[in-house]
Amino acid sequence: MPLLLFIAVPIVEMWILIQVGGEIGALPTIGLVVLTATIGLSLLKRQGLSTLMSARAKMDQGRIPAGELVSGVMLAVGVHCF
């Protein structure tokens, strides 16, 4: 199942981009892709800083920031995949 999703999701994404490009044109479609990527990176950065601050606060209290570590790994994977 994961392999099927790994193959199907990019194909569906390309199909949608082609359809949108056919409706509004290539340049506006590229602009939308760049805009959404920029917004996504901004949100990812904000969430990463929030997770870092939360982890630091827990460490200052002498607690283990386990949840924050998991969140940080997931954010790192998201950055790497982007």
DRENRO-860099 format. One record per atom (N, C-alpha, C): x, y, z. Coordinates in Angstrom, 3 decimals, padded with zeros to 6 digits, m for minus. Each point is the difference from the previous one (the first is absolute). Layout:
% residues N
+----------+----------+----------+
!        u !        v !        w !
+----------+----------+----------+
!        X !        Y !        Z !
...
+----------+----------+----------+
END
This chain:
% residues 82
+----------+----------+----------+
!        u !        v !        w !
+----------+----------+----------+
!  000.808 ! m001.206 !  000.000 !
! m000.808 !  001.206 !  000.000 !
!  000.853 !  001.273 !  000.000 !
!  001.063 !  000.090 !  000.859 !
!  000.822 !  001.209 ! m000.042 !
!  000.668 !  000.218 ! m001.361 !
!  000.413 ! m001.084 ! m000.646 !
!  000.612 !  000.136 ! m001.318 !
! m000.999 !  000.540 ! m001.008 !
! m001.231 ! m000.472 !  000.073 !
! m001.048 !  000.498 ! m000.893 !
! m000.224 !  001.495 !  000.217 !
! m000.041 !  000.440 !  001.244 !
! m000.151 !  001.428 !  000.288 !
!  001.205 !  000.793 ! m000.481 !
!  001.195 ! m000.583 !  000.176 !
!  001.224 !  000.659 ! m000.433 !
! m000.002 !  000.243 ! m001.509 !
! m000.645 ! m000.871 ! m000.742 !
! m000.090 !  000.137 ! m001.456 !
! m001.215 !  000.837 ! m000.397 !
! m001.122 ! m000.237 !  000.653 !
! m001.256 !  000.630 ! m000.416 !
! m000.060 !  001.491 !  000.331 !
!  000.477 !  000.398 !  001.147 !
! m000.119 !  001.406 !  000.413 !
!  000.705 !  000.944 ! m000.974 !
!  001.258 ! m000.240 ! m000.399 !
!  000.622 !  000.905 ! m000.973 !
! m000.720 !  000.017 ! m001.351 !
! m000.534 ! m001.137 ! m000.416 !
! m000.722 ! m000.037 ! m001.272 !
! m001.256 !  000.844 !  000.082 !
! m000.735 ! m000.128 !  001.089 !
! m001.211 !  000.811 !  000.184 !
!  000.363 !  001.476 !  000.092 !
!  001.080 !  000.302 !  000.703 !
!  000.450 !  001.389 !  000.125 !
!  000.346 !  000.590 ! m001.368 !
!  000.715 ! m000.757 ! m000.821 !
!  000.328 !  000.485 ! m001.349 !
! m001.258 !  000.191 ! m000.837 !
! m000.945 ! m000.929 !  000.113 !
! m001.239 !  000.110 ! m000.762 !
! m000.762 !  001.265 !  000.395 !
! m000.062 !  000.274 !  001.303 !
! m000.690 !  001.207 !  000.469 !
!  000.710 !  001.253 ! m000.499 !
!  001.326 !  000.014 !  000.071 !
!  000.749 !  001.160 ! m000.493 !
! m000.223 !  000.232 ! m001.491 !
! m000.062 ! m001.074 ! m000.773 !
! m000.260 !  000.129 ! m001.439 !
! m001.396 !  000.556 ! m000.234 !
! m000.976 ! m000.495 !  000.766 !
! m001.373 !  000.490 ! m000.144 !
! m000.099 !  001.481 !  000.377 !
!  000.614 !  000.373 !  001.111 !
! m000.029 !  001.403 !  000.432 !
!  000.727 !  000.868 ! m001.018 !
!  001.145 ! m000.471 ! m000.475 !
!  000.744 !  000.741 ! m001.012 !
! m000.796 !  000.199 ! m001.266 !
! m000.804 ! m001.000 ! m000.372 !
! m000.851 !  000.133 ! m001.181 !
! m001.104 !  001.027 !  000.190 !
! m000.452 !  000.172 !  001.225 !
! m001.070 !  000.960 !  000.279 !
!  000.503 !  001.426 !  000.180 !
!  001.076 !  000.169 !  000.771 !
!  000.436 !  001.366 !  000.309 !
!  001.314 !  000.385 ! m000.676 !
!  000.667 ! m000.946 ! m000.630 !
!  001.258 !  000.284 ! m000.682 !
!  001.201 ! m000.480 !  000.792 !
!  001.107 ! m000.114 ! m000.707 !
!  001.210 ! m000.557 !  000.606 !
!  000.623 !  000.932 !  001.039 !
!  000.157 !  001.274 ! m000.340 !
!  000.665 !  000.920 !  000.929 !
! m000.780 !  000.190 !  001.304 !
! m001.327 !  000.200 ! m000.051 !
! m000.724 !  000.087 !  001.279 !
!  000.085 ! m001.294 !  000.814 !
!  000.021 ! m001.144 ! m000.671 !
!  000.121 ! m001.273 !  000.712 !
!  001.351 ! m000.100 !  000.690 !
!  001.062 !  000.356 ! m000.701 !
!  001.335 ! m000.003 !  000.598 !
!  000.052 !  000.982 !  001.163 !
! m000.618 !  001.156 ! m000.168 !
! m000.057 !  000.984 !  001.080 !
! m000.698 ! m000.551 !  001.232 !
! m001.105 ! m000.713 ! m000.198 !
! m000.712 ! m000.598 !  001.126 !
!  000.841 ! m001.065 !  000.698 !
!  000.725 ! m000.779 ! m000.774 !
!  000.868 ! m001.025 !  000.590 !
!  001.097 !  000.655 !  000.836 !
!  000.611 !  001.040 ! m000.519 !
!  001.054 !  000.702 !  000.741 !
! m000.586 !  000.658 !  001.254 !
! m001.180 !  000.605 ! m000.132 !
! m000.647 !  000.643 !  001.147 !
! m000.315 ! m001.011 !  001.102 !
! m000.580 ! m001.135 ! m000.357 !
! m000.332 ! m000.996 !  001.017 !
!  001.260 ! m000.600 !  000.624 !
!  001.057 ! m000.150 ! m000.787 !
!  001.263 ! m000.504 !  000.554 !
!  000.580 !  000.999 !  000.999 !
! m000.065 !  001.274 ! m000.321 !
!  000.513 !  001.039 !  000.894 !
! m000.796 !  000.042 !  001.296 !
! m001.312 ! m000.075 ! m000.111 !
! m000.846 ! m000.017 !  001.200 !
!  000.293 ! m001.246 !  000.834 !
!  000.145 ! m001.137 ! m000.658 !
!  000.298 ! m001.238 !  000.713 !
!  001.322 !  000.056 !  000.743 !
!  001.025 !  000.543 ! m000.637 !
!  001.301 !  000.132 !  000.675 !
! m000.081 !  000.938 !  001.188 !
! m000.758 !  001.082 ! m000.150 !
! m000.174 !  000.940 !  001.101 !
! m000.688 ! m000.670 !  001.182 !
! m001.054 ! m000.759 ! m000.269 !
! m000.700 ! m000.712 !  001.069 !
!  000.892 ! m001.056 !  000.643 !
!  000.786 ! m000.680 ! m000.811 !
!  000.919 ! m001.017 !  000.515 !
!  001.047 !  000.616 !  000.919 !
!  000.527 !  001.141 ! m000.389 !
!  000.990 !  000.692 !  000.817 !
! m000.620 !  000.438 !  001.326 !
! m001.201 !  000.562 ! m000.067 !
! m000.681 !  000.461 !  001.209 !
! m000.258 ! m001.169 !  000.957 !
! m000.462 ! m001.111 ! m000.552 !
! m000.279 ! m001.170 !  000.837 !
!  001.285 ! m000.563 !  000.593 !
!  001.071 !  000.007 ! m000.768 !
!  001.280 ! m000.479 !  000.500 !
!  000.508 !  000.835 !  001.158 !
! m000.116 !  001.314 ! m000.122 !
!  000.432 !  000.874 !  001.092 !
! m000.870 ! m000.201 !  001.239 !
! m001.293 ! m000.183 ! m000.208 !
! m000.909 ! m000.246 !  001.116 !
!  000.342 ! m001.308 !  000.709 !
!  000.301 ! m001.021 ! m000.779 !
!  000.370 ! m001.293 !  000.578 !
!  001.313 !  000.113 !  000.768 !
!  000.945 !  000.728 ! m000.540 !
!  001.283 !  000.196 !  000.671 !
! m000.182 !  000.726 !  001.329 !
! m000.805 !  001.043 !  000.017 !
! m000.237 !  000.750 !  001.235 !
! m000.716 ! m000.861 !  001.039 !
! m000.952 ! m000.807 ! m000.449 !
! m000.720 ! m000.889 !  000.909 !
!  000.945 ! m001.051 !  000.597 !
!  000.879 ! m000.543 ! m000.828 !
!  000.974 ! m000.985 !  000.485 !
!  000.940 !  000.635 !  001.012 !
!  000.420 !  001.198 ! m000.290 !
!  000.913 !  000.696 !  000.924 !
! m000.684 !  000.272 !  001.346 !
! m001.275 !  000.384 ! m000.049 !
! m000.742 !  000.263 !  001.234 !
! m000.127 ! m001.276 !  000.834 !
! m000.277 ! m001.126 ! m000.654 !
! m000.101 ! m001.258 !  000.739 !
!  001.341 ! m000.388 !  000.607 !
!  001.095 !  000.189 ! m000.745 !
!  001.321 ! m000.331 !  000.536 !
!  000.348 !  000.901 !  001.179 !
! m000.401 !  001.264 ! m000.080 !
!  000.241 !  000.916 !  001.117 !
! m000.742 ! m000.444 !  001.256 !
! m001.130 ! m000.673 ! m000.184 !
! m000.777 ! m000.516 !  001.125 !
!  000.518 ! m001.365 !  000.468 !
!  001.001 ! m000.524 ! m000.690 !
!  000.564 ! m001.290 !  000.362 !
! m000.782 ! m001.186 ! m000.548 !
! m000.843 !  000.256 ! m000.971 !
! m000.798 ! m001.072 ! m000.606 !
!  000.581 ! m000.363 ! m001.363 !
! m000.297 ! m001.201 ! m000.436 !
!  000.483 ! m000.470 ! m001.303 !
! m001.002 !  000.443 ! m001.076 !
!  000.474 !  000.696 ! m001.023 !
! m000.901 !  000.498 ! m001.051 !
! m000.259 ! m001.054 ! m001.085 !
! m000.577 ! m001.139 !  000.391 !
! m000.184 ! m001.109 ! m000.942 !
! m000.914 !  000.384 ! m001.157 !
! m001.134 !  000.598 !  000.305 !
! m000.934 !  000.392 ! m001.057 !
!  000.608 !  001.016 ! m000.946 !
!  000.752 !  000.920 !  000.555 !
!  000.648 !  001.022 ! m000.821 !
!  001.072 ! m000.612 ! m000.896 !
!  000.694 ! m001.024 !  000.510 !
!  001.003 ! m000.674 ! m000.820 !
! m000.650 ! m000.687 ! m001.197 !
! m001.124 ! m000.653 !  000.238 !
! m000.715 ! m000.656 ! m001.104 !
! m000.473 !  001.053 ! m000.993 !
! m000.558 !  001.090 !  000.498 !
! m000.452 !  001.073 ! m000.888 !
!  001.158 !  000.566 ! m000.806 !
!  001.137 !  000.174 !  000.653 !
!  001.178 !  000.523 ! m000.687 !
!  000.471 ! m000.923 ! m001.109 !
! m000.028 ! m001.303 !  000.254 !
!  000.395 ! m000.959 ! m001.037 !
! m000.968 !  000.083 ! m001.178 !
! m001.288 !  000.072 !  000.302 !
! m000.989 !  000.090 ! m001.084 !
!  000.174 !  001.283 ! m000.813 !
!  000.284 !  001.094 !  000.670 !
!  000.253 !  001.256 ! m000.706 !
!  001.262 ! m000.105 ! m000.855 !
!  001.037 ! m000.650 !  000.523 !
!  001.234 ! m000.179 ! m000.774 !
! m000.250 ! m000.838 ! m001.226 !
! m000.815 ! m001.038 !  000.137 !
! m000.339 ! m000.819 ! m001.157 !
! m000.777 !  000.829 ! m001.004 !
! m000.894 !  000.856 !  000.494 !
! m000.763 !  000.867 ! m000.900 !
!  000.902 !  000.966 ! m000.755 !
!  000.979 !  000.543 !  000.669 !
!  000.937 !  000.907 ! m000.663 !
!  000.821 ! m000.753 ! m001.025 !
!  000.429 ! m001.201 !  000.350 !
!  000.824 ! m000.784 ! m000.912 !
! m000.800 ! m000.408 ! m001.244 !
! m001.263 ! m000.336 !  000.193 !
! m000.822 ! m000.403 ! m001.144 !
! m000.336 !  001.175 ! m000.895 !
! m000.002 !  001.189 !  000.585 !
! m000.356 !  001.178 ! m000.788 !
!  001.160 !  000.358 ! m000.881 !
+----------+----------+----------+
END
